[in-house]
Amino acid sequence: MLTNREKEVLKLVKEGYTNKEIAEHLCISSHTSKAHVAAILHKLHVKNRLQAAVLAPNYL
């Protein structure tokens, strides 16, 4: 369901990273980081990062 990169991003979201911090950690742009987070929220059918973080163990 999630791509490998989305799983990496979800792990960082779960750890409390911001989009900017995710971008710096993965050496991607902030825009790309934001797009990955949006895709994750859509795929997990959740409204926010907190809900995604709660579900993260089921997808990692």
N, C-alpha and C positions, 0 to 999 in steps of 0.2 A: 504494500500500500504506500508507504513512505519510501522515498529514495534514500540511498545511503547518506547523501548530503543533508537531506531533511532530518534524518535521524541524528546526525552530528549537531545540527542547529537545535533540534528539540532537546537534546542533552544539555546544551548550553542555556536554553530557555529555562529548563528545569533547575539549573544551578543559579538562576537569577541574573544572567547576563542581559544587558540591553542590546538593542540592534547594533549600535555602534561598537560595543565590546565584542559582539559576535563577529562583526565584520573584521575587526582588528585581529581577533584570535584565528580566524580562518583565512585571512588575507584576501578578503573579497570587499566589494564596495558596500556602503551602508544601504544603498538601494537594493542590491542583491540580497543582503541579509533580510531586509524588510519584506522582499518578495518571498523568500523562503518561509518566513514566519507566517505570512498571509496564506501561503499554500498549505502549511501545516494546520492552521486553524480551520481552513476550508475542509481539508481531508478528514480531520478528526471531528468535524461538525460541532465545533465549540466557538464561543464568542470572544474569548480573551486568552491571554498567555497563562493566567493562573489555571484555568480549566485545562489547557494543554499540558501544563506541568503536572497536574494531578493524574492525568491519563498517561503520561510519558512512560511509566514502567511497563505498560501493556504493549508499547510499540518499540522499545529499545532492546 
